[in-house]
């Protein structure tokens, strides 16, 4: 199911210049570059110079408001797998949404982190923020757009994206709970901020799917649907066929390759073969 049109889609359509093409490629390349420079910097950490540290930002180091997106959250082989995952999901979302909407999504996540980080600093609760959970929330967006897409977990196990999204949700929940138990407010708020950013973009899709699901359940349990199923089952048991054309009398037993349809304009459950579905007098 594709994302339905919202005010955000209209805003992005009217402001195409806000988009940064290949944004996720730039973010991933920046993370790799910073990690490599950290490894060969002889004790001088570039990550420390780029990280979101409220005290340093308030002293005039405003570049940290942007560069903290390029600070890697891990290292080694795990970092490569993590960045490949971000790049794959991010580029897929950019193809689906366009550069402008994806840029706005990512920028909104950064802005929420900045606001929460500065607020925590003024409240005396730390405030060092990271884009790790915003990057992970890209998977929620991807799973909403492509829930039944099958991928290879660890390049071996086939699994649908929607089930991986539940695993991702469990990781978020555990991060919040463990941070609260450790009295780490910044750590608890980072996943929440990322989820809020996701809901900001997908609330319309989620509510539409809930309404659609309720409508399908109501239809499946409606009296007309139940009666139709019962009539079909009884016809098969008593008469030896399921479908019979009301005009020519052909049945699905005698003509197994024939297509049969039920007319919605006739008053009752009247079946017709493909030759008469559009050429018969409606029964009232």
N, C-alpha and C positions, 0 to 999 in steps of 0.2 A: 504494500500500500504506500503510495507516494504521499508526501506531506501536502496537506490541503493549503489553499491560498489563505494567507492572513495579512494583517496590516504590515507585518515584518517583510513579507514577500513583496508587497507593494512599495515599501520603503526602499528595499534593495534594488528593485526595478528602476526606481526614479533616481537612484544615486549609484550608478555603476562604477564611478571612479573611486569609490571607497574600497573596492576589492583589490587584494594583493595576489596576483596569480602565483600559483605554486607555493602558497604560504607554508604548508606543512613541510615541504622540501627544504625551505629556508630555515625553519625551526629545527628540523632534524640535523641539517648540515651545521648549524650553529652549535648545537649540543655536542656533536662529534668534534668540532674544532676546539671548543672550550675544554673538553675532556683531554684531548691530545696535548694541548698547551699546558694543562695542569700537570701532565705526566713528565713534561720536559722543561719545567720552569725553574728547576733547582730550588724548590722550597717556597716559591712565590705562587700563591693560589690565585689564578685568574677568576675562578668561581667565586671566591670571597669578594673580589672587586666588583663583580656583576650581580651578586645576590640581592634579594629584597631585604634590606636592613633599614627599618624605619628611622632609627637615629641618624644614620648616614644620609638618608634621603633628606631629612629635615635640615641637615647641614649643607645642602646644596648639591648633593650627588644625584641629580634627577635622572641620570641615565639608567639608574637601577630600576625605575618604573617600567622600563621596557626590557632591559637586558636579563632580568631574572628569568625570562622565558627560555633563555639559552643555557641556563645552568643545569647540568645533568643531575638527575636524582639518584643515580646508581653508577656502577662502573663495570668494567670487564665485559665478558661475553653476554651477561644479562642485559647490559646497556644496549648492545647491538640488537638483541632480540626485541627489547622494549622499543627502541627507536624505529626498527623495521615495522613493528606493529602500529605505532603512531602514524608512520608515513603511509602505510597501506590503507588504514581507515580514513586518515585525513584527506588523501587524494581522491578516494572513492566518494567522500562527502562533497568535496569541491566539484567533482564531475556531476554529481546529482543536483546540488544546489546552485552551482555557479560560484565564481570567486568572491563576489560581493557578500553573499549570505554567509559563506563559510568564514570569511574575514570578520564579519560582524559577530558571529558566534564565538570565535576565538577571542576577539577583542573584548566582548562582554565578560567572558570568563576571567580575563586579565584584570579588567576594571573591578569586578567583584572582589577578586583577591586583594587588589590595592586598597579598596575601601575598608575591607575587613581587617587587613594588616595594620593600617594606620589607626583604625578605631581601637584595636587591641593594644597597640602601643600606648595610646593616650590613657587607656584604662589600666595600664600596668600589667598586661597579660602577655607580653612578648610581641609577636607581630611579624616574625620571619615567615614569609609565605613562599609557596612553590606552585608551579604549574602542573605538577605530576597528576593531580586528581582531575584537573580540567582535561588533560590529555587522555586519561582513562575514561572520562565521561564521553569522549568521542565514540566509544564503543556502544554506549546506550543509544546514541543517535543512529549509528549504523544498524544496530539490531532493530530499531523501530522501523527503519526504512526497508530492511531486508531480513525479516525475522526467520524465514525458512531457507535462507541461503546456507549451504553446507560447506564447511571448511575442515581442514585437517589439523586437529589439535596435536601439537608437537610434530607436525608434518606426517603423522601416522594415523591418528584416530579420527574418523569422520564424525562430525557433530554439527548440529544446526546452531546458527548464530544466536537464536533466542535463548538457548540453554546456556551458552557461554555468558550471555548478559546476566542471567541469574547468578552465575558464579561471581561475576564482576560486582553485582549488587551485594553479595555476601561479603566480599572483600571490603566494600565501602562501609557496610554495617559494622564489621569487626574493627575497622580503623576508628570509627567514631566511638564505639564502646571502650576499646582499649585506651584511647586518648583521654576519655572522660575518667576512667579509673585511675589514670596516672596524673589527673588534674592538668592535662595539657590542652588548654582551650584552643590554641592555634591548630593543633593536630586534629581536634574534633571538628573544627569549623571548616577546614579545607575540603573534606568530602562533601559537606553540606552545601558549601558554596558551589561546587561543581554540579551537584544535583539540581540546585536552584537554576543554574544556567541552562541545564538540559530542559527543565520544565518550562522555562521562559520560551523556548523555541518549539516545544512539542506538546504543550498543553492542549492545543486545539486538536491535534492528532489523537491524543489519548482519550479525550472526552468523546470524540467522534467514534472511536473504536468501541468504547463502552456502550454508547447508544446503539451501535450496530449489533453488538453481541446480544443486548437485551431484546432487540427486535427479532433476531434470529431465534432466540429461545422462545419468545412469545409465539412466533410463527410455527415452530416445531410442535408446540403443545396446543395449538389452536384446535377448536372442534372440527373445523373443515379439514385440516391436515390429518387429524387422527381418523376421521371418517373415511378419507380417501385411502389411507393405508389399510384400514380394515377391509374396505371394499375390494382393494387389489388382492389382498391375501385370501379373502373368501372366494374371489373369482378363480384364482389359481387352483384352490383346493377342490372346488365343486365342478368347474367347467374344463379344467385342463389347460387353460391359457390365462394370460394376464391382460393382454390388449386385444381388442376386436374392433374393427372399423364399423361404425354405425351405418355406413352407406353400402359398402360392398361385402361386408362380413368376413374379410380376411382377418386372421389371427396371427399372433406372434409365434404360435406353435407350428402352424402350416407354412408360414413365411418368416423364418427366423432372421433373415437379413433385411426385412422390411422395417422402416422407421414408422413409429406411431406417435401421435401427439394428441393432447386433450385440448379442446377448444374452450377458451376463457369466455367467449360470448354466448355459448349455449347455457341453458338453465339446467345444470346438472353435470355429472361426469360423463361426457360423451367423447369417445375416442375415435380418431380417424387416422387412416393410413396417410402416407406422404402424398398420395395421389388425390386425396379428397380433403385434406386439412384446410386447403385454401379454396375448395370448390364444393361447398355444401350449403344447405339451408339451415340457418341457426335455429335450434330447438328452444322454444320459449315456454 
